[in-house]
Amino acid sequence: MSRFKSSQVHQTLGLHVGVLPSTSNYTNIREFEGLAMPIIVHEGTRELNELLRSGAKDRVVIVDGSHFGRTAVVGRQEVVSAVAGGCKALVVLGLVTHLAAIEMARIPVLAFAATPRVPSAETGLAKPGLIDIDGGHVSAMHYIVGDADGVVAVEKERYQQRFSIK
């Protein structure tokens, strides 16, 4: 039985691998990998959209919106911004909305769950930063691998010692 790459990375690098929380994949695209771009969203989505359009090229963007409670931090516009910015995947540690648009996205979009509520786009504070996960933190120095077995994060240099970067 063949294993997915995330399982191979976890088995090979053991304790050096951070495991991102379990999320649902809202697209038909299942496998992705790339350098991490963790973003912490503090209010609305205006700055998040700017970061996705201007700084996400070839990155796996991890959006921490877990403190938003039952309000979605990512919806149709954020997915459009991520695709326009050249993002490889969007992993949302929080909720999403506008599922019909997200399901048609050309990039993988993963999140905890869906809700109809979304924050105002006119305001917003979002900054790149460290995101706390099981086994450590995720920073821009991490490489992300995601597939049907889950999503893992490894420091880029450690990953390159055993695997090739796409």
N, C-alpha and C positions, 0 to 999 in steps of 0.2 A: 504494500500500500504506500503510495507516495505521500509525502508531507508537503504542506504549503511552505512558502519561504519564511513567513513569520515564525512558524514552529522551528524551522531549521536554524534561524537566527537565534531564537531563544535557547534552543538546545546547545548550540555551539558556543555562545557567549555567556550563557547562564546568568549570574547575578549582575552582570553589566548591562542587562536589558531592562528597560522600563516598559511596563505593560499599561497601555491606555485603557481606561474603563470600557466595558462592553457597550457597544452602540449598535443601532440598526442601520443597515445600508439602504438608503432610499432610491438608489439607482441600480441599473443592471450591470454597472461596472464594478467588478469585485476586487481587482488587484491594482495596487499602486505603490509607489515608493518615491522618495525624494528627500531633499533637505527640509528640515522643519522650519516653519515660521509660526511660532506661538504668538497669539494676540489675546490680550486680556481686555474685555469690553466692560466699561464701567457704567455706561448709561445707554443712550440710543445708538443708532447705527451709522451716522454720517461719517465719522472718522474711520469706522470699520470698512465702509465701502471705499473710501479713499485709499486705505492700506491695501485692500484687495486688488484695486485697479492698478496701483503704482508699484507695489513691492512684492507681489506674490509670484512673479514669473518663475516657473519650474520648481515651486515650493509646495510642500504638503502643509496647508494652513490648518493650524489647530486653534479654534476659537473657544476661549474659556468664557462662557456665559452662564455657568452653573449657578451663580448667585441671583439670576433673574427670576428664580422661582418658576411659576407657571406662565411666564412670558417668553415667547420665542425670540432668540437673538439673531437668527438667520432666516431669511425668506427669499422670495423671488429675486429682489434687487441685489442681495448679497451674492447669490449664485451667479447672476449676470455679471456682477463686478469681478468675481473670482475667475470666471471663464475669460472675460475680456483681459484680465491681468495675466493670464497664462498659468494659472494655478493648476497643480497636478491633482490635488484632492482637497476636500474640505471636511475636516473632522470637527464636529461641534460638541463640545462638552456642555450641553444644554439642550434647548428645544428648538425645533424648526417649525415654519409655517409655509403656506402656499405649496402643499405637497404635489399638486399636479405639475407645477412648473419645475419643482426640484426633481421629480421622477424622470423628467425629460432632459436633465442636465447632461452635458458632455463630459463631466468629471464626476468621480465618486463623491457622494455627499452622505456622511454618516452622522448620526445624532442620537441622543437618548430617546426622544419621542417627539410628537407633534402637538401643537396647540394653535388655536386661532388667534391668540393675542400676540401682538408684535410691538416693540418699542418704537417711539417716534424717530423718524429718520432725520428730522430737522436739527436734533441735538445729538450729542454723543461724544463719548470719550473712549478711545481705544488705543492701546499702546502695545508694541512688542514687549514681551517679558518672559519670565520663567513661569511655567505651568507645573503645578504639583500633581504628580501621578503616583501610582503604586510603584515603588522601587526608586523614587527620586524625583527629579525635575526634568522638564523638556525645555530646551533652549534652542536658539538658532544654530547651535553647534551639533545638533542631533540629526541623525538620518532616520527616517520613518519608513517602515514596511508594513503594508496592510493587505489582508486577503481574507478568505473565508474563516481562517482560524483566529483572526483578531488583528490588532494594531500594536506594533512594538516600536520603541525608540531606543537608539543606541548612539553614543557619541560617534561622530563621523569618523574620526581617526581610528577608533577601535573597530568600527564596522569595516573600514577599508583594509584592515589587516587580514580579514578572512573572506570578504565578499567584494564584488565589484560594484561601483556606483554607476547607476544609469543616468 
